Amino acid sequence: MVSNLDAPSMKRIFAILTFAALSMAALLALLPAAGHDQLWFLLMARRWLGGAQIYGPFLFDSNPPGVIWLSALPILLGQLLHLPSTTAAKLLVVLAEALSAGLSYRLLRYAWRPLEAYERWALLFAFLVLFGVVPARDFGQRDQMLAFLVLPYVLAAATDFHEHSLIFLRGTVGVMAAIGICLKPHHALLVIAIELALLFLPSPTTRTRRLQRLLRPEPLLILLLGAIFLAATHQFTPQYFTFALPVLHDTYWAIGHLSLAGLALEAIELCLLAAGTIALYAITKPQSLLLRLLLIAGAASLFAYFLQGTGWYYQQIPAIDLFGTALVLQLLNLAQRKQLTPPRWTVPAVAALCLLALALTTHFTGYPFTADRAFAIESPDPAFFKDLPPGTPVATLTTSVDEAMMPIERYHLTWAQRMNNLWLLPAILRNETPAAGKPPSHILQPSQLAALEALQHRFMVEDLNHWHPQLVLVERCQQASIHCQVLEDRHDNLLAWFLRDQAFAAVWRNYKYQGSRGSFDAYTLTPPSPSAGK
């Protein structure tokens, strides 16, 4: 144990770090605008509450409906409290994180060992860093929520059910984990891995006793609520199974297209964290079921990241958080074993470094946060939108998921499309002209390709006819200096592709080119001539 003389200094050090992490989380996650995916989910929920059919003519997405249903909560809460829906969403995520932290702390006392006062501060500091600072603008992303929703489940799995039944607490943990898995269903791998580990890892208990451990409230509730979610999806949004999933099967391969090496390079910090945490475990050989389960859960989440194939940072967050938690617990064990004694100057040095870090973060994030700085829109050029009246319908022809939602939220415009980007198009283009870039990893049958082409054209024509966007931005993917997302190795003319369709060409005659800024061309809807219809 750390001696009584050392413990107060350690406590002060971690208390300072905790308040610094809380401030850093506010600067990076709470004060800036929500990320593009969070904004898109709120927009879909708002349309659904307004009567739009999910996977219908005004709302189409690749994700299961759970995230839309859940995103309706901040919309309703915002209306009740007269708050922006983004503020209500962040408030709900903070409350859910606080619940997760409380449950995790209580379970940790059973699953690990008694904690010193400084260790409680250290764990609170680590929780704020992993679940507040690390996500930054991805705070509120499905992956970030999944991470803190499943953490108590891993801790509960490491707590002997026969010694500590904790029925109500375990029930709450099971419900939280089920919500997280329903948000990202392929992370059911984590639950499967944990339960198999409990069954097959070496244990002094008998096989019968180990089988009984599978009958805990948490996995049973996850299984039950998962079945209810599937039934609700089939009942209320059957188009997900009959329409969205087949389209996703034919197109997502072109989005999740990175090789294993490419995925590892995109997640180099995660791979180093995983390797370091596992290596430390192998060297120190702690006799802890909890640490084993955290490593197994982290490995399952790492595998889920590789399955998605995109390399996007927010999809790494569950594995980062789980491996990070395992590393923190191992470091606390080492500190206890080595009886580390901080020098006298450590406390003022830590305080000074924290103040410097906060000052630099505040400076480089552009404090005070004006609306422009909070949104930090670089592309498309904000000049496209600044003079548009609120509510103006706007559409964007792009394969990027980053560049559509932020201007809509910042300038209070109306998104004039059913999807947040042209995510069907990469699979179509790669099959139409495979020689223009890397060979497609999935060859579509001619009938499949023709059906997808017709679907993308129909979507765009119907969107233009329904919303009549006053401004349409078109990304110039055909330009050699511009590399459109998931089409980086190609240079396709998006507008020319759409103009092949006669119905689209007929609608597009009403749009006039107004100029270019950055990688986008702007077209505006021309008013009808006075003689029209005479």
C-alpha positions, 0 to 999 in steps of 0.5 A: 500500500502507499504509505499514509504520508504518500496518500495525501499527495497522491490524492491531491495530484489526482484531484487536480488532474480530475478537475483539469480533465473535467474542464478539458472535457467541457472544452472539447466535448460539451461546448463545441457543436455536436458532430455530424452523425449526432446532428443527422440522427437528431434530424432523422428523429425530428422527421420521424416525430413529424410523421415521416416513415423510416426508410420511406420517401423522406428518410433513408439510412443504413442504420437500424431504427434504434438510434432514431427512436433513441434520438427522439428523446432529446427532441422531446426533452428539448421541446419540454424544457425549451432547449436546443435538441443538441443541448438536450442530447448532450445533457442526456449523455452526461446523465447516462455517463454519470449513471455508468460511473456510479454503477461501475464504481459500486461494482468495482468494489466487488470485482477488484479490491478495496480502493484507497482514496487517491485511487478513487480520484485516479479512477474518476480522472481516468473515466473523464479522460476516456469517456469525455476527453477522448471522444471530443466532438464524437461525444454522443456518437453511438460508439461512444455511448456503447462504450460507457453503456457496456462498461458496467456489464463487464464489471458485473460479469467479473463479480461473483453472482453467488456472493453478490447477487445485486439483482436490481443493480445487475438488472440496470446494468443489463438494460444499459448494455442492451441499449448499447448493443442495439445501437451498434448490433455487431458489438454483440461480439463483446457480449458473446466473448465475455460469456464464453470467457466465463464459461471456458476460462480456467476457474476453480469453480465447477463446470456446473457452477460456471454454467449457472453463471450464464444465468445472471440477470445481465445476459438474460436481459440483453438477450430478451431486450435484443429479441424485443428490439428485433421484433419491434424493428420487424413490426414497425419498420419492416422496410429495414429488413426488406429494403435497407438491409439488401441495399446495405449489403450491395453498397457498404463494401465500397465504404468499408473498403480499407485493408487490414493494414490500412485499418491498423494504420488508421488506428495506430494509437489503438493498436499501440494501446492494445499491445501495451496493455496486453504486454503489461498484463503478460509481464505482471500476470495479475490474478484478476478475472476483471482484467482478463474480461476487460482485455477480452472485451477490448479485443472483441471491440477491436475486432468489431472495428476491423469488421466495419472496414472504414477506419473512422476514429469514432469506431475505435472508441469502444476498444480505446475505452476498454483497453484504457480501463484495463491499463489504468487498473494495471497501473494502479496495481503497479503503483501500489506494489512499488509504493511509488512516492511522488517528489514534493514538487509534483503537486505544484508541477501537475497543477501548472501543467494542467493550467498550461494544457487548459490555456493552450486548449482554450486558445487553439479552440478559439475561445470565446466560442462564437457560433462560427468557432463552435461549428468550425466549418471549413468545407463547404465554404460558409460563404455559401450559406451565410446570406440564406434565410433560415429554413432555406432548403439545401442539398449537397451532391457528395459522398462525404458524411462530414460536410452536409449536416454542420452547415444545416445546423449552424445556419438553421437551414432545411436539409433537402434530401432523404440521406445525409450523403450519396452513400450508394454511389461509390459501389455503383461507380466502382462497378460501372468503371472498375478501371478508373480506380482500385478494382471493386472488392464486390462485383454486382450482377448487372441486374443489381447494378441497374437496380441501384442506379435506378434507385439512386436516380429516383431518390435524387429526383424525388428529393428535388421535386419534394423539397425544391432546394434553393441551393444545391452544392456539387462536389467536383470529384472529377478534379485531380486535386480533389479527393472525395471521401471513399472515392479518393483513388478516382475522379468521377463527375457526380453531376454528369452521372446524375444527368444521364437520367432523363428525369433528373436532367429535366429537373436540373434545367431549373438550376443555374450555375452560380460559381465555385468555392473550394471543392464545391460548385453552387447551383441555385433554383431559378424562379419561373419566368413570368410567361411560364404556364401561359 
